[in-house]
C-alpha cells in the first residue's frame, strides 16, 4: 500500500503538494542578513571583539548610513566579521556584490595586506569567494563597486560567511565594506 502511495505521488507531484525543499527559495536571492551593517540583529560576529569592526562618521562616510564594516588599520593583526547564511541543497555558486573602499599607506606591488571573503562549513572553506589587497587601495579612498563570484563545493543547510583581514607588520591598510549582498546560484 505504501509503495502504491509513493508511486502515485511521484507520478503526479501536484496531487501530493509541493515537494521542493523549503531552502530552494533562496536560489537567486540575497541570503546575507544585515549586509549593510546597520541593523542590531542579526549581529555580526567580530573577532577580536575590540576594537569595534563596525564604524561610521567621522571615520568614513558609509555607503548606507550609519555603519560600515571596517577591518584592518592595525599592523600585524587578523580580524574577522562573520554571519550565518542559509544555503539551498542545489547551491553551486555565490556572487558577492556591494561597495568597498580600501585606504592604504602600502603602495608596493605585493599583496601585504589582504581582505578575504569565504563561505565556511565548520572550519572548512566551501567557497573562496575572492580577495582584495593593498594593491587595490589608495591613500584616500572612496566607495566603489565590489563583485566577486565563486563556485560552492558543498551545500550544507547553513554556512558561515566570513570577511577576514590579515595585515603584515608595516604600512597599514583599512578595508571598508558596505551594502553587501550574497546571491546563491543553483543547479537545476
Backbone torsions as a table, in degrees:
resi	resn	phi	psi	omega
1	UNK	NA	-46.0	179.6
2	UNK	-61.2	-42.4	179.3
3	UNK	-60.3	-40.9	179.1
4	UNK	-65.0	-38.9	179.3
5	UNK	-66.2	-44.6	178.5
6	UNK	-61.8	-43.6	178.8
7	UNK	-61.8	-41.2	179.6
8	UNK	-63.2	-40.1	178.8
9	UNK	-66.1	-42.7	179.8
10	UNK	-66.9	-33.8	179.8
11	UNK	-72.8	-30.2	-177.1
12	UNK	-138.1	82.8	-175.7
13	UNK	-59.2	-33.4	-178.6
14	UNK	-63.3	-35.2	-178.7
15	UNK	-69.9	-22.2	-177.3
16	UNK	-100.7	5.9	179.8
17	UNK	88.4	-172.1	-178.2
18	UNK	-77.8	117.9	-179.1
19	UNK	-103.4	5.3	178.1
20	UNK	-75.7	154.6	179.7
21	UNK	-68.4	138.9	177.9
22	UNK	-59.9	-28.4	-179.0
23	UNK	-74.7	-15.3	179.8
24	UNK	-62.2	-21.2	-178.8
25	UNK	-71.9	-4.6	176.4
26	UNK	-87.1	-8.1	177.6
27	UNK	-63.2	128.3	178.3
28	UNK	78.6	6.6	-179.4
29	UNK	-119.8	164.0	176.9
30	UNK	-75.1	121.0	-179.2
31	UNK	-104.4	-0.1	-176.3
32	UNK	-89.4	112.0	177.0
33	UNK	-75.2	142.8	174.6
34	UNK	58.5	40.8	178.8
35	UNK	-68.6	-10.1	176.8
36	UNK	-98.4	0.4	175.4
37	UNK	65.2	14.3	-173.9
38	UNK	-97.4	-24.1	-177.7
39	UNK	-86.8	153.2	177.4
40	UNK	-82.0	-21.5	177.0
41	UNK	-132.4	143.3	-11.6
42	UNK	-71.2	142.8	-179.1
43	UNK	-73.3	153.3	171.3
44	UNK	-79.9	136.0	174.7
45	UNK	-80.5	124.1	-177.3
46	UNK	-111.8	131.6	175.6
47	UNK	-135.5	119.8	-5.6
48	UNK	-70.4	169.1	-177.8
49	UNK	-70.4	-35.4	176.1
50	UNK	-124.3	143.0	1.4
51	UNK	-72.6	161.6	179.2
52	UNK	-59.5	135.5	-178.4
53	UNK	-99.3	11.8	171.6
54	UNK	-117.9	137.9	-179.3
55	UNK	-147.4	171.4	178.0
56	UNK	-153.8	-144.6	179.0
57	UNK	-64.2	142.9	1.7
58	UNK	-91.2	1.6	-178.1
59	UNK	-60.9	-46.8	-178.1
60	UNK	-151.2	150.4	171.6
61	UNK	-90.1	104.7	-177.6
62	UNK	-61.6	155.4	174.8
63	UNK	-65.3	-40.7	174.2
64	UNK	-123.8	110.7	-176.2
65	UNK	-69.8	149.1	15.0
66	UNK	-101.7	-5.7	-170.6
67	UNK	-129.5	160.3	172.8
68	UNK	-140.9	161.7	170.7
69	UNK	-77.9	133.1	-174.2
70	UNK	-132.0	102.0	-176.0
71	UNK	-118.9	153.9	179.5
72	UNK	95.5	-140.5	176.3
73	UNK	73.7	-17.2	-179.5
74	UNK	-121.5	118.3	-178.0
75	UNK	-56.0	143.0	174.3
76	UNK	72.9	21.7	-177.9
77	UNK	-116.4	159.6	169.1
78	UNK	-124.1	129.4	-179.5
79	UNK	-132.3	146.6	178.5
80	UNK	-137.0	147.8	167.9
81	UNK	-122.7	136.7	-179.8
82	UNK	-147.4	157.0	176.1
83	UNK	-146.4	153.0	174.8
84	UNK	-86.1	135.0	179.5
85	UNK	-128.2	147.8	175.8
86	UNK	-81.2	148.0	174.6
87	UNK	-130.5	136.7	174.5
88	UNK	-75.9	157.2	-179.0
89	UNK	-64.4	-18.2	-179.4
90	UNK	-99.7	13.4	-179.2
91	UNK	-58.9	131.0	179.4
92	UNK	-126.1	-18.2	179.8
93	UNK	-157.0	164.7	172.5
94	UNK	-135.6	147.6	174.3
95	UNK	-124.4	123.5	177.8
96	UNK	-102.0	124.1	175.1
97	UNK	-126.1	159.8	178.6
98	UNK	159.5	-153.3	-179.1
99	UNK	-124.8	144.5	179.4
100	UNK	-140.8	146.4	177.2
101	UNK	-138.1	123.7	-177.3
102	UNK	-119.8	111.6	179.4
103	UNK	-104.4	123.4	-175.6
104	UNK	-141.8	150.2	170.6
105	UNK	-99.5	-7.3	-176.2
106	UNK	-96.3	103.2	-177.7
107	UNK	-101.9	9.2	179.5
108	UNK	-64.9	152.4	179.3
109	UNK	-85.6	39.3	179.7
110	UNK	-133.9	143.5	178.1
111	UNK	-76.5	90.1	177.6
112	UNK	-88.7	-37.9	-177.9
113	UNK	-120.7	129.1	-170.7
114	UNK	-130.1	136.9	170.5
115	UNK	-113.7	116.8	-175.7
116	UNK	-112.3	137.6	176.3
117	UNK	-112.3	124.8	-177.5
118	UNK	-139.4	157.4	165.1
119	UNK	-110.4	132.5	-177.4
120	UNK	-120.9	146.6	167.6
121	UNK	-117.6	109.2	-169.8
122	UNK	64.3	-127.7	176.9
123	UNK	-97.5	-1.3	-175.6
124	UNK	-92.0	135.8	177.4
125	UNK	-75.8	121.8	176.0
126	UNK	-104.8	-9.2	172.8
127	UNK	-158.0	113.6	173.1
128	UNK	-87.5	91.2	-170.5
129	UNK	-64.7	-39.3	178.2
130	UNK	155.8	180.0	-178.2
131	UNK	-145.5	160.6	170.7
132	UNK	-130.7	152.6	-175.5
133	UNK	-136.1	177.7	175.2
134	UNK	-55.5	-29.0	-179.9
135	UNK	-67.3	-16.9	177.5
136	UNK	-90.9	-2.2	-174.1
137	UNK	-103.3	173.2	176.3
138	UNK	-139.8	170.0	-177.8
139	UNK	-62.9	-45.9	179.6
140	UNK	-120.8	100.0	-172.1
141	UNK	-89.3	161.8	170.6
142	UNK	-131.8	150.3	180.0
143	UNK	-62.7	135.6	175.8
144	UNK	-134.5	173.4	-176.4
145	UNK	-69.5	142.9	174.2
146	UNK	-124.4	128.7	174.0
147	UNK	-149.2	121.4	179.6
148	UNK	-136.4	137.6	178.3
149	UNK	-130.3	139.9	-179.5
150	UNK	-151.3	155.0	175.5
151	UNK	-73.1	158.7	174.7
152	UNK	-112.0	128.0	-175.4
153	UNK	-87.1	-19.7	173.3
154	UNK	-151.6	163.3	-175.3
155	UNK	-131.7	79.9	173.1
156	UNK	-69.9	167.3	178.6
157	UNK	-58.0	-38.9	176.9
158	UNK	-135.2	154.2	177.4
159	UNK	-138.4	168.3	176.6
160	UNK	-105.2	121.7	172.5
161	UNK	-87.2	122.5	-176.3
162	UNK	-124.1	135.4	171.7
163	UNK	-113.5	122.0	-176.2
164	UNK	-130.7	127.3	174.3
165	UNK	-105.7	138.2	176.8
166	UNK	-130.7	119.0	-178.4
167	UNK	-113.2	143.4	175.4
168	UNK	-79.7	-169.8	-172.7
169	UNK	-88.9	2.0	-176.6
170	UNK	-133.4	145.8	173.2
171	UNK	48.2	93.6	-173.3
172	UNK	-70.3	157.1	173.8
173	UNK	-127.7	139.9	174.0
174	UNK	-116.3	130.9	179.3
175	UNK	-108.0	119.2	176.4
176	UNK	-108.8	130.2	178.1
177	UNK	-129.7	147.8	-179.0
178	UNK	-159.7	164.3	175.4
179	UNK	53.2	42.1	-177.2
180	UNK	-79.0	142.8	173.5
181	UNK	-134.5	136.0	177.5
182	UNK	-118.9	106.9	-176.2
183	UNK	-102.3	132.4	-177.4
184	UNK	-96.4	129.1	172.4
185	UNK	-97.7	141.9	-175.7
186	UNK	-126.6	153.3	171.4
187	UNK	-84.7	150.3	-179.0
188	UNK	-85.0	NA	NA
